[in-house]
Amino acid sequence: MRNRKRKNPPSGSKLSKETPLFKQYKEIKAKYPDEILLFRIGDFYETFL
């Protein structure tokens, strides 16, 4: 395998923007850093520590 360096996407690109879920995660985690978060995504729950 070739070793490739990854570059950070430009600041205006879609890849550098946070998703609404990640924004919500960061806000809640800042208030409750020791808690486990459950997000309902479709029919399932995702667990984040």
KAZI-V982586 format. One record per run of one state. SS is the DSSP state (H for helix, E for strand, C for the rest). FROM is the first residue (numbers start at 1). TO is the last residue. If there is no record, write none. Layout:
SS:FROM:TO + SS:FROM:TO
//
This chain:
C:1:13 + H:14:16 + C:17:19 + H:20:31 + C:32:36 + E:37:41 + C:42:43 + E:44:48 + C:49:49
//
